[in-house]
Amino acid sequence: MSPAHGDPDPGAVRAPADDYILETESLGRDFSGFSAVNRVSLQIRRGSIHALIGPNGAGKTTFFNLLTKFLQPSRGRITFNGKDITDIPPAKVARLGMVRSFQVSAIFPSLSVLQNVRVALQRKEGASLQFWQSRSRLSRLDEQAMELLSRVRLQQMAGRRAGDIAYGQKRALELATTIALEPELVLLDEPTQGMSYEDIDHVIELVKETARNRTVVMVEHNMKVVAGISDRITVLARGSVLAEGNYAEVSGNAEVIEAYMGRPKTRIRRGGEAAS
């Protein structure tokens, strides 16, 4: 992973623009006069895992929807790979190399696990609607699909109907189909949502696998996951950036502690519980 760095001081020389794959500048979104996101400026370093966290009502979901273009900002700018994508629709942003993995598994339940990944590979090649293809071509895609399934430990499930596998396996399948698109940046929306405690370590490994040779931005509530894999963490509260840094820095920040716990002088342990 690339080392994480904070925003430069006003008088400091800024790092080269190529070091940041995704940036927001004074990004905001209003709903009926209420600012759900208020002037958020963020820099995502290329090759890092960057987590967005915050208490309920912090504006995480709205900000994430702005990044993924499912909402248009009321003000501000979003830049991806140096290109202004503020007014670009989600499908075009995905073609540029930024892909969102949804909080609710987005798979084809009636297709097999292998076929789900093959469809993603066909989409990457611009052939998702070409159902009649040569046996050699389908064989090549199947080989690629099996390689991806092995990376998320689903190779033994290749022939199973996707709708019949366990919830955690569906999330793993979704990550495999995301990786198949070969994005430069993956946005993960609550990757541990609905997972049992026993599955968390597996999720951590899956996110690490997803992050191989690419950048990951994730909204996550589970502090064990955030602590275990994040290079940098941005804490949102009431629609604004409250703090930013590595886990040790944000978990010991008095304002962050108060926002989460409602009282000062309490540290957030790596397991997510409070400690005096």
C-alpha positions as CSV (number, residue, x, y, z in Angstrom):
1,M,0.0,0.0,0.0
2,S,1.1,3.5,-0.6
3,P,1.8,5.5,2.6
4,A,-1.0,7.7,3.7
5,H,-0.5,11.5,4.1
6,G,-2.8,14.2,5.3
7,D,-3.7,17.5,3.6
8,P,-0.7,19.7,3.2
9,D,-0.2,22.8,5.3
10,P,-1.2,26.1,3.6
11,G,2.4,27.1,3.2
12,A,3.7,23.6,2.2
13,V,4.4,22.4,-1.3
14,R,1.6,20.1,-2.4
15,A,2.4,16.5,-3.5
16,P,2.1,15.9,-7.2
17,A,-1.5,15.7,-8.5
18,D,-0.8,12.1,-9.7
19,D,-0.5,11.0,-6.0
20,Y,-4.3,11.5,-5.6
21,I,-6.7,9.5,-7.7
22,L,-9.9,11.1,-6.3
23,E,-10.4,14.6,-4.9
24,T,-13.4,16.6,-3.8
25,E,-13.3,20.4,-3.4
26,S,-15.9,22.1,-1.1
27,L,-18.4,19.4,-1.9
28,G,-21.9,20.0,-0.6
29,R,-25.5,18.7,-0.9
30,D,-28.6,20.4,0.4
31,F,-32.1,18.9,0.9
32,S,-34.8,21.5,1.4
33,G,-32.4,24.0,2.9
34,F,-30.6,21.4,5.1
35,S,-26.9,20.8,4.3
36,A,-26.5,17.0,4.5
37,V,-22.9,17.4,3.2
38,N,-21.2,20.7,3.9
39,R,-18.0,21.9,2.0
40,V,-16.2,18.5,2.3
41,S,-12.7,18.6,0.7
42,L,-11.1,15.2,0.5
43,Q,-8.0,13.6,-1.1
44,I,-7.7,9.9,-1.8
45,R,-4.1,8.8,-2.3
46,R,-3.6,6.3,-5.1
47,G,-3.1,2.7,-4.0
48,S,-4.5,3.3,-0.5
49,I,-7.5,2.0,1.4
50,H,-9.4,5.0,2.7
51,A,-12.3,4.6,5.1
52,L,-15.1,7.0,5.7
53,I,-16.6,6.7,9.1
54,G,-18.9,8.7,11.4
55,P,-21.8,8.4,13.8
56,N,-25.4,8.0,12.6
57,G,-26.5,11.1,10.7
58,A,-23.0,12.2,9.9
59,G,-23.6,12.4,6.1
60,K,-21.6,9.3,5.1
61,T,-24.2,7.8,2.8
62,T,-25.0,11.2,1.1
63,F,-21.3,11.9,0.6
64,F,-20.8,8.4,-0.8
65,N,-23.7,8.8,-3.2
66,L,-22.1,12.1,-4.3
67,L,-18.8,10.3,-5.0
68,T,-20.5,7.6,-7.0
69,K,-22.7,10.1,-8.9
70,F,-26.0,8.7,-7.6
71,L,-26.6,12.2,-6.3
72,Q,-25.6,15.5,-7.9
73,P,-23.9,18.0,-5.6
74,S,-25.4,21.3,-4.8
75,R,-21.9,22.8,-4.9
76,G,-18.3,21.8,-5.2
77,R,-16.3,19.6,-7.5
78,I,-15.2,16.0,-7.8
79,T,-12.0,15.1,-9.7
80,F,-11.0,11.5,-10.7
81,N,-7.6,11.0,-12.3
82,G,-7.4,14.7,-12.9
83,K,-10.7,14.8,-14.8
84,D,-13.6,16.8,-13.5
85,I,-16.4,14.2,-13.2
86,T,-18.9,16.5,-11.2
87,D,-21.5,16.4,-14.0
88,I,-20.7,13.0,-15.5
89,P,-23.4,10.2,-15.1
90,P,-22.5,7.0,-13.1
91,A,-22.3,4.7,-16.1
92,K,-19.7,6.9,-17.7
93,V,-17.7,7.2,-14.5
94,A,-17.6,3.4,-14.2
95,R,-16.2,3.3,-17.7
96,L,-13.5,5.7,-16.6
97,G,-12.4,3.2,-13.9
98,M,-14.4,4.0,-10.8
99,V,-16.8,1.2,-9.7
100,R,-19.2,1.0,-6.8
101,S,-19.9,-2.3,-5.0
102,F,-23.3,-2.0,-3.4
103,Q,-24.4,-2.5,0.1
104,V,-27.0,-5.0,-1.1
105,S,-25.5,-7.7,-3.2
106,A,-25.9,-7.0,-6.9
107,I,-25.7,-10.4,-8.5
108,F,-27.9,-12.4,-10.9
109,P,-29.5,-15.0,-8.6
110,S,-30.7,-17.3,-11.4
111,L,-27.2,-17.7,-12.9
112,S,-24.4,-19.8,-11.5
113,V,-21.6,-18.3,-9.5
114,L,-19.3,-18.8,-12.5
115,Q,-21.7,-17.3,-15.0
116,N,-22.0,-14.2,-12.8
117,V,-18.3,-13.5,-13.0
118,R,-18.3,-14.4,-16.8
119,V,-21.0,-11.8,-17.4
120,A,-18.8,-9.2,-15.6
121,L,-15.8,-10.2,-17.8
122,Q,-17.9,-9.9,-20.9
123,R,-19.1,-6.5,-19.8
124,K,-15.4,-5.5,-19.4
125,E,-14.8,-6.5,-23.0
126,G,-17.8,-4.7,-24.2
127,A,-19.5,-8.0,-25.1
128,S,-22.1,-8.4,-22.3
129,L,-25.0,-8.7,-24.8
130,Q,-23.2,-11.2,-27.1
131,F,-24.8,-14.4,-25.8
132,W,-23.7,-16.5,-28.8
133,Q,-19.9,-16.9,-28.7
134,S,-17.4,-19.6,-29.7
135,R,-16.6,-22.4,-27.4
136,S,-13.0,-21.3,-27.2
137,R,-13.9,-17.8,-26.2
138,L,-16.3,-19.0,-23.5
139,S,-13.6,-21.4,-22.3
140,R,-11.1,-18.5,-22.0
141,L,-13.6,-16.4,-20.0
142,D,-14.4,-19.4,-17.8
143,E,-10.7,-19.8,-17.0
144,Q,-10.5,-16.1,-16.1
145,A,-13.6,-16.4,-14.0
146,M,-12.3,-19.4,-12.1
147,E,-9.1,-17.5,-11.3
148,L,-11.2,-14.6,-9.9
149,L,-13.3,-17.0,-7.9
150,S,-10.3,-18.6,-6.4
151,R,-9.1,-15.2,-5.2
152,V,-12.3,-14.8,-3.2
153,R,-12.4,-18.5,-2.1
154,L,-15.5,-19.4,-4.1
155,Q,-14.0,-21.8,-6.6
156,Q,-15.8,-24.7,-5.0
157,M,-19.1,-22.8,-5.5
158,A,-18.6,-22.2,-9.3
159,G,-21.5,-24.4,-10.4
160,R,-23.9,-23.4,-7.6
161,R,-26.9,-21.1,-8.4
162,A,-25.9,-17.7,-7.1
163,G,-29.2,-17.2,-5.4
164,D,-28.7,-20.3,-3.3
165,I,-25.3,-19.5,-1.7
166,A,-24.9,-17.9,1.8
167,Y,-25.0,-14.2,2.3
168,G,-21.3,-13.8,3.0
169,Q,-20.6,-15.8,-0.2
170,K,-22.8,-13.5,-2.2
171,R,-20.8,-10.5,-0.9
172,A,-17.6,-12.3,-2.0
173,L,-19.1,-13.0,-5.4
174,E,-20.0,-9.4,-5.7
175,L,-16.4,-8.4,-5.1
176,A,-15.2,-11.0,-7.7
177,T,-17.5,-9.4,-10.3
178,T,-16.2,-6.0,-9.3
179,I,-12.6,-7.0,-9.7
180,A,-13.5,-8.5,-13.1
181,L,-14.3,-5.0,-14.3
182,E,-10.6,-4.1,-13.6
183,P,-11.4,-0.7,-12.0
184,E,-8.7,1.6,-10.8
185,L,-10.8,2.7,-7.8
186,V,-13.4,0.6,-6.0
187,L,-16.0,2.2,-3.7
188,L,-17.3,-0.3,-1.1
189,D,-20.6,0.5,0.7
190,E,-20.6,-1.2,4.2
191,P,-18.8,-4.4,3.1
192,T,-19.5,-6.1,6.5
193,Q,-23.2,-5.2,6.5
194,G,-25.3,-8.2,7.7
195,M,-22.2,-10.4,8.2
196,S,-21.8,-12.6,11.3
197,Y,-18.9,-12.0,13.6
198,E,-17.2,-15.1,12.4
199,D,-17.1,-13.7,8.8
200,I,-15.4,-10.4,9.6
201,D,-11.8,-11.8,9.2
202,H,-12.8,-13.2,5.9
203,V,-14.2,-9.8,4.8
204,I,-10.9,-8.1,5.8
205,E,-9.0,-10.5,3.5
206,L,-11.5,-9.9,0.7
207,V,-11.1,-6.2,0.9
208,K,-7.3,-6.6,0.9
209,E,-7.7,-8.7,-2.2
210,T,-9.9,-6.1,-3.8
211,A,-7.3,-3.5,-3.0
212,R,-4.5,-5.3,-4.8
213,N,-3.1,-3.0,-7.4
214,R,-6.0,-0.5,-7.0
215,T,-7.5,2.1,-4.6
216,V,-10.4,1.4,-2.3
217,V,-12.7,3.9,-0.6
218,M,-15.1,2.3,1.8
219,V,-17.9,3.4,4.1
220,E,-17.7,1.1,7.1
221,H,-19.2,1.0,10.6
222,N,-17.2,-2.0,12.0
223,M,-14.1,-0.6,13.7
224,K,-12.3,-3.9,13.6
225,V,-12.4,-3.7,9.8
226,V,-11.4,-0.1,9.7
227,A,-8.5,-0.5,12.1
228,G,-7.3,-3.7,10.4
229,I,-7.0,-2.4,6.8
230,S,-7.3,1.3,6.5
231,D,-4.3,3.4,5.5
232,R,-6.3,6.6,6.2
233,I,-9.6,7.4,7.8
234,T,-11.8,10.4,7.3
235,V,-14.4,11.0,10.1
236,L,-17.6,12.9,9.1
237,A,-20.0,14.5,11.6
238,R,-23.0,16.7,10.8
239,G,-22.0,16.7,7.2
240,S,-18.5,18.0,7.6
241,V,-15.0,16.6,8.1
242,L,-14.4,16.2,11.8
243,A,-11.0,14.6,11.7
244,E,-8.6,12.7,9.4
245,G,-5.6,10.5,9.9
246,N,-4.6,6.9,10.7
247,Y,-6.5,4.8,13.1
248,A,-4.4,5.7,16.1
249,E,-4.9,9.4,15.4
250,V,-8.6,9.4,14.9
251,S,-9.4,6.9,17.6
252,G,-7.7,9.1,20.2
253,N,-9.2,12.4,18.9
254,A,-11.3,13.9,21.6
255,E,-13.8,15.4,19.2
256,V,-14.2,12.0,17.4
257,I,-14.7,10.2,20.7
258,E,-17.4,12.7,21.8
259,A,-19.2,12.5,18.5
260,Y,-19.3,8.7,18.7
261,M,-19.7,8.2,22.4
262,G,-21.3,11.4,23.6
263,R,-18.6,11.9,26.2
264,P,-14.9,12.9,26.2
265,K,-11.9,11.0,27.5
266,T,-12.9,7.7,26.1
267,R,-10.8,5.9,23.5
268,I,-12.3,3.7,20.8
269,R,-10.5,0.3,20.9
270,R,-9.8,-1.7,17.7
271,G,-12.8,-4.0,18.4
272,G,-15.1,-1.0,18.4
273,E,-15.8,-0.9,22.1
274,A,-15.0,2.1,24.4
275,A,-12.2,2.2,26.9
276,S,-11.4,4.8,29.5
